[in-house]
Amino acid sequence: MEEGGGLWGCEAHWKTEFPLKSYAHSNFGSLVASPGISKIAYSIRNSEKCRTNHAGIYPRLTMLPNVNPEVVAEMFKYGYIQTIYPSSNLQELTYLPSEVKEAVRLFREGTKTTADIYLQVLSAGPDWEGDEFFPAQHLVQIGISKPREPMKNIWYQKYPDNLNKAYVEDRRISGLKAIYDRHTAILSNRNTWTYPFSPSIAVISIGNRTMNVASIGKIRNELLRISTNSIPFSQESKKKLCKLLRHDNTKCGPCHISNTNPQEKEDIEAPILL
């Protein structure tokens, strides 16, 4: 996960002031009918305010300095952020979860850096079933920022107009698979520092030192939560994750695929990954 590799870049002068509101599960399920955060992300993505430098299937935004911190927090909550480049006073992080802000503080203290930093994010978006809401899962990597080339609008991809439940499920499990692959790579390289994790947020940084036993254990636990399908979310999403893990020859835990037929053709389609 290299710094600056984001899919979506918003122009530096963008200081959007949208009429943000609190989206509970009661109206999260009606994304098409209500001004939900997914609809906002779609409208931003398909406007001149956000740029992309290569193709992708899900809107993911790069937040540049001076973006409204409420916008950053809402987009993070719903899994639409690729990278955050905060200004030196970190005002853009004001409303992010405490786990992220504390990790940033520890990172700056530990590295003794006064340089600009970045936060790169992999997210599995929220999900719901009935009246139960399942929050997004995030993997956040903190690093010291490098000079960036201006972002150019090279290619645009329109997205489906209908933000239905199947789209939400596919976006969530695609994000979980991306997080799973990233944790697997971390265990291979073993040069990662971990910060306090929560059930929905893991924060790391990359360094030149070998991982300690505690960090290795935390990463392995995150892998186990995904591979055993034990993260709470809807049953349909669990089925799709199980199919995706099988497609990738990863042994799934409690299998959520019903009516399996050994003679059935094994051509399960995996969603396009982030």
PEFEN-V91185 format. One record per pair of residues at least 24 apart in sequence whose C-alpha atoms are under 10 Angstrom apart, sorted by the first residue. I is the first residue (numbers start at 1). J is the second residue. D is the distance in whole Angstrom. If there is no record, write none. Layout:
I;J;D
I;J;D
This chain:
1;120;8
1;121;9
1;122;9
1;141;8
1;182;8
1;185;10
1;206;10
2;120;8
2;141;9
2;143;9
3;83;8
3;85;10
3;117;10
3;118;7
3;119;8
3;120;7
3;141;9
3;142;9
3;143;7
3;144;8
3;145;7
3;146;8
3;148;10
4;62;9
4;82;9
4;83;7
4;84;9
4;85;9
4;118;8
4;119;10
4;120;8
4;145;8
4;146;8
4;147;9
4;148;7
4;149;9
5;53;9
5;62;10
5;82;8
5;83;8
5;120;9
6;52;8
6;53;9
6;54;9
6;60;8
6;61;8
6;62;6
6;63;10
6;81;9
6;82;5
6;83;6
6;84;9
6;120;8
6;121;9
7;50;10
7;51;8
7;52;6
7;53;6
7;54;7
7;55;8
7;56;7
7;57;10
7;58;9
7;59;8
7;60;6
7;61;7
7;62;7
7;81;9
7;82;7
7;83;9
7;274;9
8;45;8
8;50;6
8;51;5
8;52;5
8;53;8
8;54;9
8;55;10
8;56;9
8;58;10
8;59;7
8;60;5
8;61;4
8;62;5
8;63;9
8;80;10
8;81;8
8;82;7
8;83;8
8;151;9
8;153;10
9;45;9
9;49;8
9;50;5
9;51;5
9;52;6
9;53;8
9;60;8
9;61;6
9;62;4
9;63;7
9;64;8
9;81;10
9;82;9
9;83;9
9;84;10
9;150;10
9;151;7
9;152;9
9;153;9
10;44;9
10;45;9
10;48;9
10;49;6
10;50;4
10;51;6
10;52;9
10;61;7
10;62;6
10;63;6
10;64;7
10;67;9
10;151;9
11;48;9
11;49;6
11;50;6
11;51;8
11;62;9
11;63;9
11;64;7
11;65;10
11;67;10
11;150;9
11;151;8
11;152;10
12;49;9
12;50;10
12;62;10
12;63;8
12;64;6
12;65;7
12;66;8
12;67;8
12;150;10
12;151;10
13;49;9
13;64;9
13;65;9
13;66;8
13;67;8
14;49;7
14;50;9
14;63;9
14;64;8
14;65;9
14;66;8
14;67;6
14;68;9
15;63;10
15;64;9
15;65;9
15;66;7
15;67;5
15;68;6
15;69;9
15;71;9
16;44;10
16;49;10
16;66;10
16;67;7
16;68;6
16;69;10
16;70;10
16;71;8
17;67;9
17;68;7
17;69;10
17;70;9
17;71;8
18;68;9
18;70;9
18;71;8
19;71;10
20;70;8
20;71;8
20;74;8
21;70;10
21;74;9
22;74;9
23;74;9
23;78;10
24;131;10
24;132;10
24;133;8
25;126;10
25;127;9
25;128;7
25;129;9
25;130;9
25;131;6
25;132;7
25;133;5
25;134;9
25;135;10
26;128;10
26;130;9
26;131;7
26;132;9
26;133;9
28;126;9
28;127;9
28;128;8
28;133;9
29;127;9
29;128;7
29;129;9
29;130;9
29;131;9
29;133;9
29;163;10
29;164;8
29;165;7
29;168;10
30;163;9
30;164;8
30;165;9
31;162;9
31;163;6
31;164;7
31;165;9
31;168;10
32;161;9
32;162;7
32;163;6
32;164;7
33;162;10
33;163;9
36;78;10
37;71;10
37;74;7
37;75;7
37;77;9
37;78;7
37;79;10
37;80;9
38;75;9
38;78;8
38;79;9
38;80;8
38;125;10
38;163;8
38;168;9
39;161;9
39;162;9
39;163;8
40;75;9
41;75;8
41;78;10
41;80;7
41;81;10
42;80;10
42;158;9
42;159;8
42;160;9
42;161;9
42;163;9
43;159;10
45;156;9
45;157;9
45;158;8
45;159;9
46;156;8
46;157;8
46;158;7
46;159;8
47;156;10
48;153;9
50;151;10
50;152;10
50;153;8
50;156;10
51;151;7
51;152;7
51;153;5
51;154;8
51;155;8
51;156;8
52;151;8
52;152;7
52;153;6
52;154;7
52;155;6
52;156;7
52;157;9
53;151;8
53;152;7
53;153;6
53;154;5
53;155;6
53;156;8
54;153;9
54;154;7
54;155;6
54;156;8
54;157;9
55;154;10
55;155;7
55;156;7
55;157;7
55;274;10
56;156;9
56;157;8
56;159;10
56;272;9
56;273;8
56;274;7
57;157;8
57;158;9
57;159;8
57;160;10
57;171;9
57;271;10
57;272;7
57;273;8
57;274;7
58;157;10
58;159;8
58;167;10
58;170;10
58;171;7
58;174;10
58;175;10
58;272;9
58;273;9
58;274;7
59;157;10
59;158;10
59;159;8
59;171;10
59;274;10
60;121;10
60;122;10
60;123;10
60;274;9
62;119;10
62;120;9
62;121;10
63;92;9
63;118;10
63;119;10
64;92;9
64;118;10
65;89;10
65;90;9
65;91;9
65;92;7
66;90;9
66;91;8
66;92;7
67;91;9
67;92;6
67;93;10
68;92;7
68;93;10
68;94;10
69;93;6
69;94;6
69;95;6
69;96;8
70;94;8
70;95;6
70;96;9
71;95;9
72;96;8
73;97;8
76;121;9
76;122;10
76;123;8
76;125;9
76;136;9
76;138;9
77;123;9
77;125;8
77;126;8
77;135;8
77;136;7
77;137;9
77;138;9
78;123;8
78;124;9
78;125;6
78;126;6
78;127;10
78;135;8
78;136;6
78;137;9
78;138;10
79;121;9
79;122;8
79;123;5
79;124;6
79;125;5
79;126;7
79;135;9
79;136;6
79;137;8
79;138;8
79;171;9
79;172;9
79;175;9
80;121;9
80;122;9
80;123;7
80;124;9
80;125;8
81;119;10
81;120;8
81;121;6
81;122;8
81;123;8
82;119;8
82;120;6
82;121;5
82;122;7
82;123;8
82;140;10
83;118;7
83;119;6
83;120;4
83;121;6
83;122;9
83;140;9
83;141;9
83;142;10
84;117;9
84;118;6
84;119;5
84;120;6
84;121;8
84;142;10
85;116;8
85;117;7
85;118;5
85;119;7
85;120;9
85;144;10
85;145;8
86;116;7
86;117;7
86;118;7
86;119;8
86;145;10
87;116;7
87;117;8
87;118;9
88;114;8
88;115;8
88;116;6
88;117;8
89;116;9
90;116;9
90;117;9
93;119;10
97;201;9
99;195;8
99;196;7
99;197;7
99;198;7
99;201;7
99;202;8
99;203;8
100;140;8
100;141;10
100;142;9
100;195;9
100;196;9
100;197;9
100;201;8
100;202;8
100;203;7
100;204;10
101;203;10
102;195;9
102;196;9
102;203;10
103;140;10
103;141;10
103;142;8
103;194;9
103;195;6
103;196;7
103;197;10
103;202;10
103;203;7
103;204;8
103;205;9
104;141;10
104;142;7
104;143;9
104;195;9
104;203;9
104;204;10
104;205;10
106;195;8
107;142;8
107;143;8
107;144;10
107;193;9
107;194;10
107;195;9
107;204;9
107;205;8
108;142;10
108;143;9
108;144;9
111;143;10
111;144;9
111;207;10
113;144;8
114;144;9
115;144;7
115;145;7
115;146;9
116;143;9
116;144;6
116;145;5
116;146;8
116;147;10
117;142;7
117;143;6
117;144;4
117;145;5
117;146;8
118;142;6
118;143;5
118;144;6
118;145;5
118;146;9
119;143;7
119;144;9
119;145;9
119;203;9
119;204;10
119;205;9
120;203;10
120;204;10
121;179;10
121;202;10
121;203;9
122;175;7
122;176;9
122;178;7
122;179;6
122;182;9
122;202;10
122;274;9
123;171;9
123;172;8
123;173;10
123;174;9
123;175;5
123;176;7
123;177;10
123;178;8
123;179;7
123;200;10
123;201;9
123;274;9
124;168;10
124;169;9
124;170;9
124;171;7
124;172;4
124;173;6
124;174;7
124;175;4
124;176;5
124;177;9
124;178;8
124;179;8
124;200;10
124;274;10
125;168;7
125;169;8
125;170;9
125;171;6
125;172;5
125;173;8
125;174;9
125;175;7
125;176;9
126;168;8
126;169;8
126;171;9
126;172;7
126;233;8
127;165;8
127;168;7
127;169;7
127;171;9
127;172;7
127;173;10
127;232;9
127;233;6
127;234;7
127;237;8
128;165;9
128;168;9
128;169;9
128;232;10
128;233;7
128;234;6
128;235;10
128;237;9
129;165;10
129;233;8
129;234;5
129;235;8
129;236;9
129;237;10
130;234;9
132;233;9
132;234;9
133;232;9
133;233;8
133;234;9
134;200;10
134;231;9
134;232;7
134;233;6
134;234;8
135;199;10
135;200;7
135;232;9
135;233;8
136;172;8
136;175;9
136;176;10
136;200;7
136;201;9
136;233;10
137;172;8
137;175;8
137;176;8
137;179;9
137;198;10
137;199;8
137;200;5
137;201;6
137;202;8
137;231;9
138;175;9
138;176;9
138;179;8
138;198;10
138;199;10
138;200;6
138;201;5
138;202;6
138;203;8
139;175;10
139;176;10
139;178;10
139;179;7
139;180;10
139;182;9
139;183;9
139;197;10
139;200;9
139;201;6
139;202;5
139;203;6
139;204;8
140;179;10
140;201;8
140;202;6
140;203;5
140;204;6
140;205;8
141;192;10
141;193;10
141;194;9
141;202;9
141;203;6
141;204;5
141;205;5
141;206;8
142;193;10
142;203;8
142;204;6
142;205;5
142;206;8
143;204;9
143;205;6
143;206;7
143;207;9
144;205;10
144;206;10
165;236;10
165;237;10
166;236;9
166;237;9
166;240;10
168;237;9
169;233;9
169;234;8
169;235;10
169;236;7
169;237;5
169;238;9
169;239;10
169;240;8
169;241;9
170;236;10
170;237;7
170;240;8
170;241;9
170;270;9
170;271;6
170;272;9
170;273;9
171;237;10
171;271;8
171;272;9
171;273;9
171;274;9
172;233;9
172;237;8
172;238;10
172;240;10
172;241;9
173;226;10
173;233;10
173;237;7
173;238;8
173;239;10
173;240;7
173;241;6
173;242;9
173;244;8
173;245;10
173;270;10
173;271;8
173;273;9
174;240;9
174;241;8
174;244;9
174;270;9
174;271;6
174;272;7
174;273;5
174;274;7
175;272;10
175;273;7
175;274;7
176;223;10
176;226;7
176;227;10
176;231;10
176;241;8
176;273;9
176;274;10
177;223;10
177;226;8
177;227;9
177;241;8
177;244;8
177;245;8
177;248;10
177;271;10
177;273;7
177;274;9
178;273;7
178;274;7
179;222;9
179;223;9
179;226;9
179;274;10
180;219;10
180;222;8
180;223;6
180;224;9
180;225;9
180;226;7
180;227;8
181;223;9
182;219;10
182;223;10
183;216;10
183;218;10
183;219;6
183;220;8
183;221;10
183;222;8
183;223;7
184;219;8
184;220;8
184;222;10
184;223;7
186;211;9
186;216;9
186;219;8
186;220;10
187;211;9
187;215;10
187;216;7
187;217;10
187;219;7
187;220;8
187;223;10
190;215;9
190;216;8
192;216;9
192;219;10
194;218;8
194;219;8
197;222;10
199;225;10
199;231;9
200;231;9
224;252;10
224;253;9
225;253;9
226;252;9
226;253;9
227;251;7
227;252;5
227;253;6
227;254;9
228;252;6
228;253;4
228;254;6
228;255;9
229;253;6
229;254;7
229;255;8
229;256;9
230;254;8
240;268;10
240;269;10
240;270;8
240;271;9
241;270;9
241;271;10
243;268;7
243;269;8
243;270;7
243;271;10
244;268;8
244;269;8
244;270;5
244;271;8
245;270;9
246;270;9
